[in-house]
Amino acid sequence: MSNQDNTYLSPLKSLDEWEDDLLRRYPQPDAIAKDKEVDAFRNYKEPARDSVREFYRLNHQYQTFDFVMRKREEFLSFDRKEMTVWEAFDFLNQLVDDSDPDTDLSQFQHLLQTSEAVRADGHPDWMVLAGLMHDMGKVLCLFGEPQWAVVGDTFPVGCAYSDKIVYPEFFKENPDYNNEQYNSKYGIYTPNCGLKNVFMSWGHDEYIYHMMKDHLPEPALYMLRYHSFYAQHREQAYDHLLDEHDQQMFAWVKLFNSYDLYSKSAVPPDWEQLQPYYVNLVQKYLPQTLRF
């Protein structure tokens, strides 16, 4: 693979570089991360910003309405693999973030930290499961998808891109930017049509939402589908598309966001102790196998 091809697929040294950039943009001291100050999560050296910029340049250039439609058709048939949840976590753990400065923990251990933080605060068990599953969609990387089509801030396609989205200047290279069908405030949508009628950029959020939509309560599904929709749950940039029900459900998304961002720790969860609880939790809500 050429250097150019490698940059296209993997502009970030680590998927967690994106999450670190979120912490830089949205530093919010929080009691969830009890053993670290929030500033301690933001310890990448400044040159890493170049890789983040390149990541978003690619993301904003290629996440078109047509691209999203192709990816939905390609992946939402879920015909690539069938695995138990625990086999799926083993598969996900093949994603190794060698350059992550925060911790050497596996993807599964990161997710356990999120779910355990949710559980410790006494939230419903379906929210604990949402915490455990919310990044499972990163398996898309293992199916050959480029990083910019797996992680990153999500946003609606089919209408004008908000200037509240990170690095909005890069959308000028997106073909939809000058497409009259898509570049107005509402584009193909109508005022307050509701997010159920809106197509989002493609990535791990959309993928895991569709995988889980028949199994978890609606608030959990909002958490899964919109946890990377920062332009809305942090900036309220798309209130003109949300309906009243979306506004109510986004209270859950905002609640979940703190656990998503600030629960990472260098201390590994004690899986041997936690395993019985999570085995029962998965059996309560999910089928014996999941299709990918």
N, C-alpha and C positions, 0 to 999 in steps of 0.2 A: 504494500500500500504506500502511495506517495505521501509526502508531508502534507500536500494540499488536501488529499482525501482524508488523512487522519485529522486535520484541523476541522474539516467539514463535519466529521462524525463526533469528534471529541475535543472541542475547543477548551473545555475545562480539564484541569488535571484531576479533578475529583468532582463528583456530583455535589458534594457538600460545599464546594465553592459557591454554588448558587445560594445555599442556605446561609452561608456566612455573609453573603451580600445582603440577604434579607435582614440579618441582624444588624448590619451596618446602617441600613435604611430605617429600620424600625427597632431601635434599642429601647427596651421597656423593662426596667428592673422589676423582677418578679420573684416571689417567694418559691416558685416551683423549682428553680435550679438552686437548691439550698447549699450546695458545696462549691459554687462558683459565682463570682460576680458576673453580671451580664457582659461587661467589657471584656472579660476573659474569653468570651466566645469569638471575639473579633480580632484574632491574632494572626491573620494572614498578612504578609508583607504587602506593601502597596503595589508592586508589580503584578500581583494576582488580579488587580482590577483590569488589566489589559485582556486577560483571558475571559473575564466576565463580560467585558464590552464586546469581545468577538462572539461570545456565546449569544448575547442578545442581538447582535447584528444579524446573525444567521437566523435566529428565532423570528425576528420581526420581518425579515425579508421573505421567508419561505412559508410562514403560517398564514396562508391564504384560505379563503372560503373553499376553493376547489381542493386544496391540499387536505383540509379537514374532512371533506366528504370522502376523499379517497381512503384516508386512514380509517375512518369509521367502517367503510365497506371491507377494508383489508383485515381489520383486527376484531371487530365486534361480532364476528361469527364464532369466535372462540374455538377454533379448530386446530390449534397448534399442539397443545399438550393437555393432558388431564392428570391432575395430581391431588393428593390429599393436601390439606392446609400445611401440614408439617413438611411434606415433601416440597411444597412450594417455597417455604422459608429456606430450606436447604438450597434450592435452586437460586433464590434471591441472593443468598450469601456468596454466590460466585462473583457478585459485584464487590470488588475490593477497592476501597478508597485509600491508596497508598500515601497520598499527600495530605490526608485529613489531619490537621494539627491538634484537634481536640481529643481524639480517642482512637484506639485501635480496635474498637468493638465492631462486631459484625452488623450487617443491616438488620438482622433479627433482633439483636440486643438493643440497637437504637430504638426499634419499634416497641420493644418491651419497656424501655424507659418512658416512652410517651404514654403507653397504656397504664403503667404502674402509677405515673403521676396523676392521671385521670382517676384511677381507682382510689388512690390515697385521699383524694378530696371528696369521695363519697358520691360520685356521679353514677348514673344508671349503667348497668353492665353492658348495654348495647353501645354506650359511648366508650367504654373500655375497649370493646372489640373494634370500634372504629379507629381508636388510637393504634391498636395492634396492626390493623390492615391498611392504614391510610397510604403507605408508601409501597404497597405490594405491586402497584402498577409499574414500578421501576424495572420490573422484569422485561419491559419493552426493550431496554438496552441489550438484554441477552438474546432478543430476537433480531438484533441487527439495526435497531433504530438509532439515529444520531441523538446525542444528548439534548439538542435544542427541540426535539420532538418528544421528549420524555419529561424533563423538568423545566423549571422556569415559571415566571408569573403567567397566569392564564388570563384570557380576555375574550370578549365576544368577537366573532368574525361575521362578516355580512353587513357591517355598519362601520361608521368612522371610528378610527382608533383614538382613544382618549390620550390627551397629553399628560394624564396622571399615571400612565403606564411607564415603567422605568425605561430610560433611553428612547423616548418617543421619536426622536429624530431619525432613527433607523427604519421607521415604517415608510419613509419616502421611497425606499427601494422595493417595497412590496407592490406587486402589480395591482392589488385591490385599492391602493392609496389613490390612484387616479381613475378608478373605475366608477362611473357615475351610479351604477347600480348599488355599490357598496360604500361609497365615501361620504354619504350624508349622515346626519346625526342618528337617524333611525334606520337608514339603509333598507334592508328587506323586511324590517320589523315595523310594528306600530307602537305608539306610546303606551308604556306600562303593560306590554303584552305578556309579561311574566317570563322568567328564565326557562320555564318548561318549553317555551317556543323559541329559545335563543340557542344558536350553535356556538360552543366555546372552542378556543384553540385546542389543538390536540396534545395530549400528554398523559402522564400517569394518573392524574385526577379523574379524567373522563373515563379512562380504561377501567379503573377499579370501581368507579360508580356503576358502570354497566354490569360488571361482574357481580356486584353486591345488591343490585336494586330490587331483587326479589326476596332478599333475606333479612334486611335490617330496617328499622323504623325510619320514617322520613327525616327526622332531624339528623340522624347518622349519615344518611345519604347526602344531605346538604353539606355536611362536614367533609365527606369524601370528595364530592364533586367540585366544591368551591374553596377548598382550603388554600389554594394558590392564587385565588382571584383577589389579589391585593388591591387592585385599582377600585374594587368595590368595598370589600370589608374593612379597608383602611382609609380609602379616599372618597368613597361614595360617588364615584365618577359615572356610574351607570344607573343611578336612581330612575332615570327616564325610561328604562326598560323593565325594572322590577315592578311586580305588582304587590299588593298589600300582603299576600301570603309569603312572598319572598322576603319582604322586610321583617316579618315575624321570624321566619326561619333563620335569617342571618344573625340573629342573636346567638344561635347555637354555633354558627360558623366562627363568630368572634370569640366566643368562649373557648372553642377548640384551638384557636390559633395560638394562644399562649402556651398550651401544652405542646403543640407542634414545634414551636420555635425555641422554647426555653427549658425543655426537659432533658437535654443532652448532658451527660455526665461521664467522667472517666471511670466511674465505679460500675462494674458489670452487674447486671441483675443476677440473683441467685435462681437460675432456671430450675434446679432440682427441687427447690422449695416451692416455686411458683407453678410448676408444671401441672399439678392436679387441678388447680383453679382454671387454668387456661384450656386444658383438655375439655373440662366440663362446659366452659363458656363457648368454645367452638362447636361442640356437639349440640348445644342449645339452639344456636342460630344458623349454622351452616350445614350444607349437605356433606356427605362423606368425602366427595371429591369435588374439585373445582376445575372448570374448563378454562384454558388460557388460549 
